[in-house]
Amino acid sequence: MNNFRYKMAQFFVGRTGVDALGRTVTWAALILMLLTMITHSNIIYLLAMACLGYSFWRMLSKNYQKRYNENQLFLQKTVRIRGFFSRLIPNIRNRFDGLKRDYQQRKVYAIFKCPTCKQKLRAPKGRGKIEVTCSKCHTVFIKKV
Ligand SMILES: [Zn+2]
């Protein structure tokens, strides 16, 4: 057996470990440290150290019930902001997929406007000169695609 891992596991028995609150505070500490490097601000540095200290202390705390309650409270208070972020990521992905679809369509379809009403129209590319009937005003015109 791996003795070190066993000892580590023993060490963490009955301790809180890393939960959502702990993870957030650790991220906050990392971001604050990054800000310290940019701004050289002592206050931000102290905040970073406080966050880091707090996250370690929480992780090693043996008062599991109390830490659990804190975490639950944290999850309750941040339900809206977490919802915002969990919606934001699929939104970005959808928009990206939309752009990709447009790009793929541009390869297959010629996109042009009706000369009369400026309605956006499209036709499959590579057919040469075609007779187009506008879907909106029914103007018929010749278009090379
Ligand atoms: Zn038209």
Backbone and ligand atoms as CSV (ligand in chain L), in Angstrom:
chain,resi,resn,atom,element,x,y,z
A,1,MET,N,N,0.841,-1.220,0.000
A,1,MET,CA,C,0.000,0.000,0.000
A,1,MET,C,C,0.867,1.257,0.000
A,2,ASN,N,N,0.301,2.284,-0.566
A,2,ASN,CA,C,0.991,3.569,-0.607
A,2,ASN,C,C,0.850,4.249,0.753
A,3,ASN,N,N,1.958,4.264,1.473
A,3,ASN,CA,C,1.951,4.762,2.847
A,3,ASN,C,C,1.619,6.248,2.928
A,4,PHE,N,N,2.184,7.009,2.002
A,4,PHE,CA,C,1.960,8.456,1.999
A,4,PHE,C,C,0.481,8.776,1.782
A,5,ARG,N,N,-0.099,8.068,0.810
A,5,ARG,CA,C,-1.513,8.308,0.511
A,5,ARG,C,C,-2.392,7.928,1.685
A,6,TYR,N,N,-2.013,6.835,2.356
A,6,TYR,CA,C,-2.766,6.399,3.528
A,6,TYR,C,C,-2.706,7.465,4.615
A,7,LYS,N,N,-1.500,7.990,4.830
A,7,LYS,CA,C,-1.326,9.027,5.852
A,7,LYS,C,C,-2.130,10.281,5.497
A,8,MET,N,N,-2.096,10.649,4.213
A,8,MET,CA,C,-2.864,11.804,3.750
A,8,MET,C,C,-4.355,11.586,4.009
A,9,ALA,N,N,-4.821,10.406,3.656
A,9,ALA,CA,C,-6.240,10.085,3.833
A,9,ALA,C,C,-6.604,10.166,5.308
A,10,GLN,N,N,-5.726,9.617,6.172
A,10,GLN,CA,C,-5.952,9.672,7.612
A,10,GLN,C,C,-6.030,11.113,8.098
A,11,PHE,N,N,-5.126,11.935,7.547
A,11,PHE,CA,C,-5.049,13.333,7.945
A,11,PHE,C,C,-6.363,14.056,7.651
A,12,PHE,N,N,-6.996,13.686,6.520
A,12,PHE,CA,C,-8.200,14.400,6.107
A,12,PHE,C,C,-9.488,13.798,6.669
A,13,VAL,N,N,-9.378,12.698,7.403
A,13,VAL,CA,C,-10.573,12.098,7.991
A,13,VAL,C,C,-11.206,13.089,8.966
A,14,GLY,N,N,-12.491,13.296,8.823
A,14,GLY,CA,C,-13.211,14.170,9.746
A,14,GLY,C,C,-12.994,15.647,9.499
A,15,ARG,N,N,-12.253,15.972,8.431
A,15,ARG,CA,C,-12.056,17.390,8.113
A,15,ARG,C,C,-12.971,17.782,6.957
A,16,THR,N,N,-13.133,19.089,6.801
A,16,THR,CA,C,-14.108,19.566,5.821
A,16,THR,C,C,-13.678,19.272,4.385
A,17,GLY,N,N,-12.417,19.486,4.078
A,17,GLY,CA,C,-11.957,19.312,2.703
A,17,GLY,C,C,-12.396,20.466,1.823
A,18,VAL,N,N,-12.447,20.230,0.529
A,18,VAL,CA,C,-12.772,21.313,-0.405
A,18,VAL,C,C,-14.236,21.213,-0.822
A,19,ASP,N,N,-14.991,22.271,-0.544
A,19,ASP,CA,C,-16.379,22.345,-1.008
A,19,ASP,C,C,-16.522,23.577,-1.908
A,20,ALA,N,N,-17.739,23.887,-2.292
A,20,ALA,CA,C,-17.961,24.991,-3.238
A,20,ALA,C,C,-17.438,26.315,-2.686
A,21,LEU,N,N,-17.704,26.574,-1.406
A,21,LEU,CA,C,-17.234,27.821,-0.790
A,21,LEU,C,C,-15.710,27.860,-0.764
A,22,GLY,N,N,-15.104,26.721,-0.364
A,22,GLY,CA,C,-13.645,26.632,-0.315
A,22,GLY,C,C,-13.023,26.877,-1.678
A,23,ARG,N,N,-13.637,26.289,-2.702
A,23,ARG,CA,C,-13.128,26.433,-4.062
A,23,ARG,C,C,-13.201,27.896,-4.519
A,24,THR,N,N,-14.335,28.535,-4.200
A,24,THR,CA,C,-14.514,29.939,-4.591
A,24,THR,C,C,-13.493,30.831,-3.907
A,25,VAL,N,N,-13.273,30.587,-2.604
A,25,VAL,CA,C,-12.321,31.417,-1.856
A,25,VAL,C,C,-10.904,31.195,-2.400
A,26,THR,N,N,-10.587,29.960,-2.771
A,26,THR,CA,C,-9.266,29.670,-3.330
A,26,THR,C,C,-9.077,30.403,-4.664
A,27,TRP,N,N,-10.118,30.381,-5.490
A,27,TRP,CA,C,-10.053,31.117,-6.761
A,27,TRP,C,C,-9.890,32.612,-6.505
A,28,ALA,N,N,-10.634,33.117,-5.533
A,28,ALA,CA,C,-10.544,34.542,-5.187
A,28,ALA,C,C,-9.106,34.873,-4.782
A,29,ALA,N,N,-8.493,33.982,-3.987
A,29,ALA,CA,C,-7.109,34.196,-3.541
A,29,ALA,C,C,-6.167,34.247,-4.743
A,30,LEU,N,N,-6.354,33.336,-5.682
A,30,LEU,CA,C,-5.486,33.292,-6.867
A,30,LEU,C,C,-5.633,34.567,-7.702
A,31,ILE,N,N,-6.891,35.010,-7.873
A,31,ILE,CA,C,-7.137,36.222,-8.666
A,31,ILE,C,C,-6.528,37.432,-7.966
A,32,LEU,N,N,-6.685,37.477,-6.623
A,32,LEU,CA,C,-6.128,38.594,-5.860
A,32,LEU,C,C,-4.600,38.594,-5.935
A,33,MET,N,N,-4.000,37.410,-5.939
A,33,MET,CA,C,-2.538,37.345,-6.050
A,33,MET,C,C,-2.079,37.855,-7.407
A,34,LEU,N,N,-2.842,37.510,-8.418
A,34,LEU,CA,C,-2.551,37.995,-9.772
A,34,LEU,C,C,-2.646,39.523,-9.797
A,35,LEU,N,N,-3.696,40.041,-9.144
A,35,LEU,CA,C,-3.882,41.502,-9.069
A,35,LEU,C,C,-2.738,42.148,-8.297
A,36,THR,N,N,-2.243,41.452,-7.260
A,36,THR,CA,C,-1.122,41.982,-6.482
A,36,THR,C,C,0.102,42.162,-7.376
A,37,MET,N,N,0.334,41.158,-8.257
A,37,MET,CA,C,1.484,41.240,-9.157
A,37,MET,C,C,1.353,42.410,-10.120
A,38,ILE,N,N,0.114,42.716,-10.508
A,38,ILE,CA,C,-0.099,43.813,-11.467
A,38,ILE,C,C,-0.034,45.161,-10.756
A,39,THR,N,N,-0.714,45.254,-9.603
A,39,THR,CA,C,-0.885,46.557,-8.952
A,39,THR,C,C,0.143,46.838,-7.857
A,40,HIS,N,N,0.819,45.800,-7.332
A,40,HIS,CA,C,1.743,45.912,-6.192
A,40,HIS,C,C,1.065,46.546,-4.979
A,41,SER,N,N,-0.236,46.299,-4.849
A,41,SER,CA,C,-0.973,46.881,-3.738
A,41,SER,C,C,-0.866,45.985,-2.502
A,42,ASN,N,N,-0.505,46.604,-1.367
A,42,ASN,CA,C,-0.382,45.852,-0.110
A,42,ASN,C,C,-1.734,45.366,0.388
A,43,ILE,N,N,-2.758,46.175,0.154
A,43,ILE,CA,C,-4.093,45.819,0.636
A,43,ILE,C,C,-4.593,44.568,-0.081
A,44,ILE,N,N,-4.405,44.553,-1.413
A,44,ILE,CA,C,-4.840,43.394,-2.193
A,44,ILE,C,C,-4.036,42.160,-1.784
A,45,TYR,N,N,-2.750,42.367,-1.508
A,45,TYR,CA,C,-1.906,41.264,-1.069
A,45,TYR,C,C,-2.420,40.676,0.243
A,46,LEU,N,N,-2.770,41.562,1.179
A,46,LEU,CA,C,-3.298,41.109,2.472
A,46,LEU,C,C,-4.615,40.349,2.278
A,47,LEU,N,N,-5.461,40.871,1.389
A,47,LEU,CA,C,-6.733,40.204,1.097
A,47,LEU,C,C,-6.488,38.808,0.515
A,48,ALA,N,N,-5.510,38.727,-0.398
A,48,ALA,CA,C,-5.175,37.443,-1.015
A,48,ALA,C,C,-4.737,36.448,0.045
A,49,MET,N,N,-3.864,36.916,0.958
A,49,MET,CA,C,-3.366,36.038,2.011
A,49,MET,C,C,-4.500,35.624,2.956
A,50,ALA,N,N,-5.405,36.572,3.227
A,50,ALA,CA,C,-6.545,36.276,4.097
A,50,ALA,C,C,-7.423,35.203,3.465
A,51,CYS,N,N,-7.683,35.334,2.162
A,51,CYS,CA,C,-8.500,34.342,1.453
A,51,CYS,C,C,-7.821,32.985,1.476
A,52,LEU,N,N,-6.515,32.993,1.217
A,52,LEU,CA,C,-5.759,31.744,1.184
A,52,LEU,C,C,-5.774,31.081,2.561
A,53,GLY,N,N,-5.536,31.903,3.579
A,53,GLY,CA,C,-5.541,31.399,4.951
A,53,GLY,C,C,-6.898,30.818,5.323
A,54,TYR,N,N,-7.935,31.572,4.946
A,54,TYR,CA,C,-9.300,31.136,5.254
A,54,TYR,C,C,-9.613,29.811,4.558
A,55,SER,N,N,-9.226,29.686,3.287
A,55,SER,CA,C,-9.556,28.457,2.557
A,55,SER,C,C,-8.820,27.261,3.142
A,56,PHE,N,N,-7.555,27.472,3.580
A,56,PHE,CA,C,-6.816,26.373,4.210
A,56,PHE,C,C,-7.443,25.996,5.547
A,57,TRP,N,N,-7.778,27.026,6.297
A,57,TRP,CA,C,-8.361,26.790,7.617
A,57,TRP,C,C,-9.677,26.016,7.485
A,58,ARG,N,N,-10.488,26.406,6.485
A,58,ARG,CA,C,-11.777,25.733,6.251
A,58,ARG,C,C,-11.558,24.268,5.884
A,59,MET,N,N,-10.579,24.073,4.971
A,59,MET,CA,C,-10.297,22.734,4.464
A,59,MET,C,C,-9.918,21.799,5.613
A,60,LEU,N,N,-9.171,22.325,6.577
A,60,LEU,CA,C,-8.651,21.492,7.662
A,60,LEU,C,C,-9.546,21.503,8.893
A,61,SER,N,N,-10.599,22.311,8.840
A,61,SER,CA,C,-11.479,22.423,9.998
A,61,SER,C,C,-12.145,21.086,10.313
A,62,LYS,N,N,-12.226,20.774,11.600
A,62,LYS,CA,C,-12.868,19.526,12.008
A,62,LYS,C,C,-14.335,19.721,12.385
A,63,ASN,N,N,-14.754,20.993,12.397
A,63,ASN,CA,C,-16.158,21.272,12.700
A,63,ASN,C,C,-16.962,21.171,11.400
A,64,TYR,N,N,-17.122,19.920,10.953
A,64,TYR,CA,C,-17.706,19.674,9.632
A,64,TYR,C,C,-19.108,20.254,9.513
A,65,GLN,N,N,-19.931,20.066,10.568
A,65,GLN,CA,C,-21.326,20.515,10.508
A,65,GLN,C,C,-21.424,22.018,10.270
A,66,LYS,N,N,-20.585,22.764,11.002
A,66,LYS,CA,C,-20.621,24.217,10.878
A,66,LYS,C,C,-20.162,24.658,9.488
A,67,ARG,N,N,-19.088,24.022,9.007
A,67,ARG,CA,C,-18.578,24.352,7.662
A,67,ARG,C,C,-19.623,23.997,6.608
A,68,TYR,N,N,-20.313,22.874,6.825
A,68,TYR,CA,C,-21.354,22.438,5.890
A,68,TYR,C,C,-22.462,23.492,5.824
A,69,ASN,N,N,-22.865,23.992,6.994
A,69,ASN,CA,C,-23.908,25.027,7.040
A,69,ASN,C,C,-23.461,26.301,6.327
A,70,GLU,N,N,-22.188,26.670,6.532
A,70,GLU,CA,C,-21.650,27.862,5.853
A,70,GLU,C,C,-21.717,27.680,4.343
A,71,ASN,N,N,-21.354,26.493,3.909
A,71,ASN,CA,C,-21.358,26.198,2.475
A,71,ASN,C,C,-22.775,26.264,1.910
A,72,GLN,N,N,-23.736,25.718,2.673
A,72,GLN,CA,C,-25.129,25.762,2.229
A,72,GLN,C,C,-25.616,27.202,2.107
A,73,LEU,N,N,-25.247,28.020,3.091
A,73,LEU,CA,C,-25.630,29.428,3.084
A,73,LEU,C,C,-25.017,30.132,1.875
A,74,PHE,N,N,-23.750,29.817,1.631
A,74,PHE,CA,C,-23.046,30.384,0.479
A,74,PHE,C,C,-23.762,30.008,-0.821
A,75,LEU,N,N,-24.151,28.743,-0.945
A,75,LEU,CA,C,-24.837,28.274,-2.158
A,75,LEU,C,C,-26.176,28.989,-2.328
A,76,GLN,N,N,-26.875,29.196,-1.189
A,76,GLN,CA,C,-28.162,29.900,-1.228
A,76,GLN,C,C,-28.001,31.337,-1.705
A,77,LYS,N,N,-26.986,32.022,-1.138
A,77,LYS,CA,C,-26.784,33.446,-1.439
A,77,LYS,C,C,-26.321,33.654,-2.875
A,78,THR,N,N,-25.673,32.662,-3.449
A,78,THR,CA,C,-25.078,32.850,-4.769
A,78,THR,C,C,-25.868,32.149,-5.868
A,79,VAL,N,N,-27.092,31.705,-5.527
A,79,VAL,CA,C,-27.859,30.926,-6.497
A,79,VAL,C,C,-28.103,31.708,-7.788
A,80,ARG,N,N,-28.334,33.022,-7.656
A,80,ARG,CA,C,-28.616,33.829,-8.845
A,80,ARG,C,C,-27.372,34.039,-9.705
A,81,ILE,N,N,-26.278,34.390,-9.028
A,81,ILE,CA,C,-25.046,34.657,-9.792
A,81,ILE,C,C,-24.523,33.365,-10.427
A,82,ARG,N,N,-24.679,32.232,-9.718
A,82,ARG,CA,C,-24.236,30.963,-10.304
A,82,ARG,C,C,-25.120,30.600,-11.489
A,83,GLY,N,N,-26.439,30.904,-11.359
A,83,GLY,CA,C,-27.359,30.673,-12.469
A,83,GLY,C,C,-26.972,31.501,-13.687
A,84,PHE,N,N,-26.569,32.751,-13.418
A,84,PHE,CA,C,-26.150,33.652,-14.496
A,84,PHE,C,C,-24.979,33.059,-15.268
A,85,PHE,N,N,-23.976,32.569,-14.531
A,85,PHE,CA,C,-22.800,32.018,-15.199
A,85,PHE,C,C,-23.106,30.705,-15.914
A,86,SER,N,N,-23.986,29.896,-15.316
A,86,SER,CA,C,-24.270,28.616,-15.965
A,86,SER,C,C,-25.122,28.812,-17.214
A,87,ARG,N,N,-25.831,29.980,-17.303
A,87,ARG,CA,C,-26.558,30.281,-18.546
A,87,ARG,C,C,-25.650,30.939,-19.571
A,88,LEU,N,N,-24.671,31.705,-19.056
A,88,LEU,CA,C,-23.789,32.466,-19.945
A,88,LEU,C,C,-22.983,31.546,-20.859
A,89,ILE,N,N,-22.481,30.459,-20.307
A,89,ILE,CA,C,-21.600,29.581,-21.087
A,89,ILE,C,C,-22.349,28.918,-22.259
A,90,PRO,N,N,-23.548,28.320,-22.047
A,90,PRO,CA,C,-24.276,27.792,-23.207
A,90,PRO,C,C,-24.634,28.883,-24.211
A,91,ASN,N,N,-24.920,30.117,-23.735
A,91,ASN,CA,C,-25.232,31.221,-24.642
A,91,ASN,C,C,-24.080,31.517,-25.585
A,92,ILE,N,N,-22.878,31.558,-25.026
A,92,ILE,CA,C,-21.688,31.822,-25.845
A,92,ILE,C,C,-21.525,30.699,-26.863
A,93,ARG,N,N,-21.739,29.478,-26.409
A,93,ARG,CA,C,-21.596,28.317,-27.290
A,93,ARG,C,C,-22.622,28.386,-28.431
A,94,ASN,N,N,-23.875,28.750,-28.107
A,94,ASN,CA,C,-24.921,28.872,-29.127
A,94,ASN,C,C,-24.557,29.904,-30.169
A,95,ARG,N,N,-24.067,31.051,-29.699
A,95,ARG,CA,C,-23.719,32.117,-30.614
A,95,ARG,C,C,-22.606,31.662,-31.552
A,96,PHE,N,N,-21.641,30.964,-30.990
A,96,PHE,CA,C,-20.519,30.464,-31.781
A,96,PHE,C,C,-21.019,29.472,-32.828
A,97,ASP,N,N,-21.919,28.577,-32.415
A,97,ASP,CA,C,-22.496,27.603,-33.359
A,97,ASP,C,C,-23.252,28.318,-34.472
A,98,GLY,N,N,-23.961,29.405,-34.116
A,98,GLY,CA,C,-24.691,30.197,-35.102
A,98,GLY,C,C,-23.756,30.780,-36.146
A,99,LEU,N,N,-22.628,31.317,-35.696
A,99,LEU,CA,C,-21.644,31.896,-36.611
A,99,LEU,C,C,-21.070,30.826,-37.537
A,100,LYS,N,N,-20.831,29.649,-36.953
A,100,LYS,CA,C,-20.279,28.535,-37.724
A,100,LYS,C,C,-21.277,28.108,-38.809
A,101,ARG,N,N,-22.577,28.085,-38.439
A,101,ARG,CA,C,-23.619,27.707,-39.375
A,101,ARG,C,C,-23.696,28.725,-40.527
A,102,ASP,N,N,-23.653,30.019,-40.171
A,102,ASP,CA,C,-23.660,31.080,-41.185
A,102,ASP,C,C,-22.507,30.895,-42.157
A,103,TYR,N,N,-21.345,30.631,-41.596
A,103,TYR,CA,C,-20.144,30.485,-42.414
A,103,TYR,C,C,-20.298,29.302,-43.373
A,104,GLN,N,N,-20.828,28.186,-42.859
A,104,GLN,CA,C,-21.018,26.999,-43.692
A,104,GLN,C,C,-22.052,27.245,-44.784
A,105,GLN,N,N,-23.102,28.019,-44.433
A,105,GLN,CA,C,-24.137,28.345,-45.416
A,105,GLN,C,C,-23.586,29.215,-46.528
A,106,ARG,N,N,-22.686,30.118,-46.180
A,106,ARG,CA,C,-22.089,31.010,-47.161
A,106,ARG,C,C,-21.293,30.240,-48.210
A,107,LYS,N,N,-20.795,29.079,-47.824
A,107,LYS,CA,C,-20.040,28.268,-48.777
A,107,LYS,C,C,-20.990,27.585,-49.764
A,108,VAL,N,N,-22.205,27.279,-49.291
A,108,VAL,CA,C,-23.158,26.506,-50.094
A,108,VAL,C,C,-24.169,27.416,-50.796
A,109,TYR,N,N,-24.518,28.522,-50.118
A,109,TYR,CA,C,-25.557,29.403,-50.658
A,109,TYR,C,C,-24.996,30.767,-51.040
A,110,ALA,N,N,-25.524,31.317,-52.095
A,110,ALA,CA,C,-25.245,32.713,-52.437
A,110,ALA,C,C,-26.301,33.549,-51.733
A,111,ILE,N,N,-25.848,34.591,-51.027
A,111,ILE,CA,C,-26.802,35.448,-50.316
A,111,ILE,C,C,-26.810,36.815,-51.000
A,112,PHE,N,N,-27.981,37.281,-51.378
A,112,PHE,CA,C,-28.113,38.555,-52.098
A,112,PHE,C,C,-29.445,39.193,-51.753
A,113,LYS,N,N,-29.631,40.412,-52.246
A,113,LYS,CA,C,-30.861,41.154,-51.923
A,113,LYS,C,C,-31.733,41.305,-53.152
A,114,CYS,N,N,-33.024,41.367,-52.917
A,114,CYS,CA,C,-33.976,41.638,-53.994
A,114,CYS,C,C,-33.763,43.078,-54.474
A,115,PRO,N,N,-33.650,43.321,-55.799
A,115,PRO,CA,C,-33.401,44.682,-56.282
A,115,PRO,C,C,-34.566,45.632,-56.016
A,116,THR,N,N,-35.743,45.119,-55.786
A,116,THR,CA,C,-36.917,45.971,-55.578
A,116,THR,C,C,-37.136,46.294,-54.098
A,117,CYS,N,N,-37.246,45.256,-53.279
A,117,CYS,CA,C,-37.627,45.498,-51.874
A,117,CYS,C,C,-36.486,45.269,-50.882
A,118,LYS,N,N,-35.313,44.889,-51.383
A,118,LYS,CA,C,-34.124,44.673,-50.525
A,118,LYS,C,C,-34.263,43.483,-49.560
A,119,GLN,N,N,-35.228,42.628,-49.809
A,119,GLN,CA,C,-35.380,41.421,-48.998
A,119,GLN,C,C,-34.139,40.535,-49.183
A,120,LYS,N,N,-33.634,39.986,-48.080
A,120,LYS,CA,C,-32.473,39.101,-48.157
A,120,LYS,C,C,-32.911,37.746,-48.717
A,121,LEU,N,N,-32.215,37.296,-49.741
A,121,LEU,CA,C,-32.568,36.017,-50.367
A,121,LEU,C,C,-31.331,35.134,-50.465
A,122,ARG,N,N,-31.559,33.860,-50.672
A,122,ARG,CA,C,-30.407,32.979,-50.861
A,122,ARG,C,C,-30.754,31.898,-51.872
A,123,ALA,N,N,-29.731,31.434,-52.575
A,123,ALA,CA,C,-29.915,30.368,-53.552
A,123,ALA,C,C,-28.663,29.495,-53.559
A,124,PRO,N,N,-28.798,28.207,-53.868
A,124,PRO,CA,C,-27.614,27.348,-53.889
A,124,PRO,C,C,-26.585,27.859,-54.891
A,125,LYS,N,N,-25.338,27.801,-54.511
A,125,LYS,CA,C,-24.252,28.320,-55.342
A,125,LYS,C,C,-23.934,27.371,-56.499
A,126,GLY,N,N,-23.284,27.920,-57.514
A,126,GLY,CA,C,-22.696,27.102,-58.576
A,126,GLY,C,C,-23.659,26.652,-59.661
A,127,ARG,N,N,-24.811,27.303,-59.769
A,127,ARG,CA,C,-25.770,26.888,-60.798
A,127,ARG,C,C,-25.704,27.789,-62.039
A,128,GLY,N,N,-24.863,28.813,-61.972
A,128,GLY,CA,C,-24.790,29.759,-63.087
A,128,GLY,C,C,-25.903,30.783,-62.989
A,129,LYS,N,N,-26.439,31.207,-64.128
A,129,LYS,CA,C,-27.502,32.216,-64.125
A,129,LYS,C,C,-28.840,31.550,-63.818
A,130,ILE,N,N,-29.511,32.082,-62.797
A,130,ILE,CA,C,-30.824,31.512,-62.450
A,130,ILE,C,C,-31.871,32.615,-62.383
A,131,GLU,N,N,-33.110,32.202,-62.573
A,131,GLU,CA,C,-34.223,33.129,-62.449
A,131,GLU,C,C,-34.696,33.074,-60.997
A,132,VAL,N,N,-34.671,34.213,-60.322
A,132,VAL,CA,C,-35.050,34.252,-58.910
A,132,VAL,C,C,-36.381,34.979,-58.765
A,133,THR,N,N,-37.262,34.412,-57.978
A,133,THR,CA,C,-38.504,35.109,-57.652
A,133,THR,C,C,-38.424,35.520,-56.186
A,134,CYS,N,N,-38.538,36.798,-55.918
A,134,CYS,CA,C,-38.461,37.295,-54.538
A,134,CYS,C,C,-39.617,36.726,-53.721
A,135,SER,N,N,-39.283,36.245,-52.529
A,135,SER,CA,C,-40.305,35.617,-51.694
A,135,SER,C,C,-41.257,36.653,-51.095
A,136,LYS,N,N,-40.831,37.925,-51.108
A,136,LYS,CA,C,-41.643,38.953,-50.447
A,136,LYS,C,C,-42.510,39.716,-51.457
A,137,CYS,N,N,-41.848,40.257,-52.497
A,137,CYS,CA,C,-42.604,41.105,-53.427
A,137,CYS,C,C,-42.841,40.428,-54.786
A,138,HIS,N,N,-42.315,39.233,-54.959
A,138,HIS,CA,C,-42.497,38.418,-56.167
A,138,HIS,C,C,-41.897,39.020,-57.434
A,139,THR,N,N,-40.950,39.933,-57.269
A,139,THR,CA,C,-40.197,40.426,-58.422
A,139,THR,C,C,-39.370,39.268,-58.984
A,140,VAL,N,N,-39.348,39.153,-60.314
A,140,VAL,CA,C,-38.523,38.101,-60.930
A,140,VAL,C,C,-37.292,38.764,-61.527
A,141,PHE,N,N,-36.119,38.250,-61.221
A,141,PHE,CA,C,-34.888,38.812,-61.788
A,141,PHE,C,C,-33.871,37.699,-62.005
A,142,ILE,N,N,-32.862,38.005,-62.778
A,142,ILE,CA,C,-31.824,37.022,-63.100
A,142,ILE,C,C,-30.617,37.273,-62.199
A,143,LYS,N,N,-30.097,36.193,-61.655
A,143,LYS,CA,C,-28.957,36.320,-60.746
A,143,LYS,C,C,-27.950,35.221,-61.092
A,144,LYS,N,N,-26.676,35.592,-61.072
A,144,LYS,CA,C,-25.629,34.593,-61.308
A,144,LYS,C,C,-25.153,34.067,-59.950
A,145,VAL,N,N,-25.250,32.777,-59.749
A,145,VAL,CA,C,-24.818,32.207,-58.447
A,145,VAL,C,C,-23.734,31.155,-58.636
L,1,ZN,ZN,ZN,-38.530,41.711,-53.326
